[in-house]
Amino acid sequence: MNDTFSFEIFFDGAKKAANKAMEDHARGEYDEFALHAGVAIERLAKAALFKMNPLYIASGKVQVVTEQKKFTIHTITMSEALRRLAQLGIGKVTPSLQLLIELRNGTVHASGGDEAKAHIPTLAKAISAMLEHLEISEHAFWERWMSVINVAVNEQSSEIERDVQLRIKQARHSLDARLKGLPLPKKIRMPEKSGFSFFFQDVNPDTDQDVVSVSGNTGCPACNRQALVKAEPDATSPEATMVAVALSCPWCQLQLSSAEEIRAAGVDLEEVLEIAAHAIYGTSAEEPEDDEIQAG
């Protein structure tokens, strides 16, 4: 067997691949996510087996190099490593994990595509079972991604809530990574006034491109900066009210594409929508003293 193998090499390789997988997922590169997630699971599985007995990761294939008088023993595949762990009572190959394995293998030759998008919980649960056996904390493995993992495996939330909260945390991580080490002024890192800019579309030709900015509110649910909101008439209400149907942040790149996703993000726009609508259409609304409104 290659004498450079060690528990540390496998474990560190697993952490590195898992970090890449989470970054891939945050960028929407789900085929790459499947590939790196598979690598992370395979290397951690081999780390666990190697720690018990180095021979546990050896396959039956032996390569002999006559001139150098050396023998090379090849390691087992990811599927075999997980099967051996399962036989030892460490984790199990669930249907979702088997699918992730297949997606990982498929990305080498083709593309896993968006099928892998929902498999962060699959990755997290497979990793968790092996870390428990190794008596290593999940925080020590995931580090800065731990909060994202907690959201992904939260079975108490609905699917849309998990998805939105996951994207919020990913957007926050991505922005922090982009700003890290940059000599930006404090007011650029976090503007003193956050809030929302509302785009009222499909109302009438005269107000099609009008924009209203409402400052003094929380702002983007990921980074608290000024977010852009598209609003349109609420077809479910007999009154002349507006509903937010999309939210995007030019800072952290968070994108919410429906009223349901905006609600799942915990963004309450009802009051500021009334203020913004009043600024353009003259509808009745009481303006909070702390808010500032600019219409263009």
N, C-alpha and C positions, 0 to 999 in steps of 0.2 A: 504493500500500500504506500502511496505517496507519503514520505516522512514529513512533509510540510503540513499535513492535516493536523488540526488541533481543535479542541472545543472552542477556543477563542476565535479562531479564523472563521469557523462556521457561524458562530453567534454574531460576531461583528458584521459578517456578510449578510446575515438575516436582517439585522437592524438597518443596514444601509439600503437594502432592497425594499424593506417595508417603508422607509422614508421616501424613497423614489416613487413607490406605488401611491402613497398619499398625495404627493405633489402632482403625479400624473392625473389622478382623479380630480384634483382641484382645478386642473387646466382643461378638464373634459376629454383627456386622451385615454379613453377607457380600454383600448386595446393594449396600450403600454401599461396601464394599471394592472390588467390581468397578467401580463408577462412578469412584472416585478413582484406582484403579490404571490405568484407561484414560486418565484425564486426565493422569496422571503420564507414561505412555508417550508420549502424543500430544505433550505439551509438550516433552519431552526430544528426541523425534524432530524436531520443528520447530526446536529450538535447534541441533541438529546440522546440519540442512539450512541454516538461516539463517547459521551461521558459515561454511559453504562458499560460499554465495551467497544473498543475501536473496531472489532471484527463485525459488529452489527451493521456497519455501513458498507461492508465488502460484498461485491457481487461475485458470481462464479467465474467471471471472465478474468484471465490472467494473460498479460502481455510480457513476453520474454525478449529482452534486448541483449543478444549474445555478446556483441562487442564490448559492451559496458558491464556485462555480467550482472544485470539488474532485472528485477521483476517488478512489474507494475500491476497492482490489483485495482480494478475499476470499482467505483462506488455504485450503489444501487440508485434506481430512479426515484423520483418524487413519490410516485404511487406506491412503490415497494417500501419506501421509508415510512410512509403513513400507515401502510398495512402492518408493518412490523411493530410500530408503536401501538396500534389498535390491539394487536395480539398481546401486548404487554399491559393493556388496560389504560393506555394514555391516549385520550381523544378517540374520535371515530370518523370514518369517512362518510359524511352525510351526503345526500343527493346534491345539495347546494355546493358542497366542497368538491364533489366529483365534477360538477359542471364547471367550477372555477378551474380545476385541473385541465379539463378539456379545452376551455377558452385559452388558458395559458399555452397549451400545446398548439392550439390553432393559430395563435398570433405569430408563431415562429414561421409559419408558411402562408398564412392568410391574414385575416383580421377578426378579432373578437368583437369589435364594434361596441355598440351601446349595451349589448347583453351583459357586459361586466359591470355596468354602472351601479347596480344594486348590491354588489358583493363585498362592500366594506364589512358588514356584519359577519359574512362568511370568513373573511380574512381574520377579523378580530377574534372570533370564537376559536378558530384553529390555533392561532398564536396563544391565546389564553390558556388552553388546555396544556400546551407544552411548557409554558412558563410556570404554570402551577406545579407540574412535575419537577421542574428545575429549581423550584423555590426562589424564583426571581420575580420581582414585582412588575406589573404591567407598566407602571409609570417609568421604571428604569429602562424598559424596552422602547416605549412609544415616545417618552419625553414630551416635547411640545405638541405632539399630536394626540395626547391623552384625552383632552376635552372633546376633540372631534370623534374619537372612538367611543366615548361615553354616550354621545348623542346618537351615533349610528346604531348602537346595540340597545337603546332604550325602547323596550317593547311596550311601555305604557303610553307612548305617544302614537298618534296615527301616522300612516305612511307619509302623508304630505307634510306633517309637522317635522318628522325626522329628516325628510329631504331638505326642507327649507332651512332648518336649524343647522344642518350639516353644511349647506352652501354658505350660510352666514359665517360660520367659523372658518371655513376654507378661504372665503374672501378676506377675512380679517388677517389670517396667517399670510396670505399672498401679499397683501399690502405691507404688512410688517417686514416681510422678507425683502420687498422692493425698496423700502425706505431705510433699511438697516445700513448704517455706516455712511449715509448721505448727509452732507452738511447743510441740511435744510433748516430754515428759521422755524421757530416754534409755532408761529401763526400759520405756517404752511403745513406743518405736521398735524396740527389740530386747530382749525379756524375758531376764532372766538365765538362766532355766530354760526350755528348749524341750522338745519331746517329742511325745507322742501321747495322745489320749483315745480309748479303745476302747469302742464300743457293741456289746455282744454281743446279737444279736437272733435270734429263731427257734430258741432253744435249748430253753427250757422256760418255762412261765408264771412261775415264781418268779424267774428271772433276766432276764426279757425287757428290762427297762429299766435294768439295772445298767450302771454306767460305771466304767472303771478308767483312771486317768491315770498314765502312765509318763514321768517327767521325766529329763533328763540325756542324752537322745539327740538326734540331729540335728534332728528335727522336719520341718516342711513342706519338701519339696525345692526350693520356689521361694524362700521367705523365712526358713526355719529356725525359724519360730514354731510354737506348739502347733497341731497339726493333729488333725482328728477322723477316726477310722477306724471303719468298720463291719466287724465280723468275724462269721463264721458257721462252723459245723462243716465240716471238710474232708471232703467225701464221697469223695474219692479215697484217703483214708488209713484203714487198719483201726484206728488208734489214735485216742484222743480228743484230736485236735488241731484247731486253729482256723486259718482262712485269712482274710486281709484281702481284702475284695471292693469296697471303696470308700474313697476318701480325699478329704476336703475341708478347706479352710483358711478360717476366718472372717476372716483378715487380708487375704490377697491374692486370695481367691476362687478359688484353684485347685481344680478338680474332676477327680478320677480315678475312673472308674466301673467298673473291673474289676481283678481280680488281675493280669492281663496288663499293664494300663496302669501299675499300681503298680510292677511289676518293671521296666518300661521306664523309669520315672522314677529307677531306681537306689535305691529305698527298700528296705532290708533289714529286714523286720519280724519275722523268724522268732524271734529271741531275745526281743524285747519282747512278742511275742504269747504266748510261753510264760509270761513273767512275769505278764502281765495275766490269762491264763486261770487261773493258779495262785491269783491273788488272789481270784477269784470261785468257781472250782470245786474248788480244793484239789488240782489236779493237780500232779505233781512238776515243780519247776523251780528252778534255782539263780539267785538274784538277784544281779546285778552290784553291787559295792559302791558304784559311782557313781550308781546309779539310785535314785530315790525313787518309791514307789508309794503312790497314794491311791485307795481304793475308796469309791464312794458308792452 
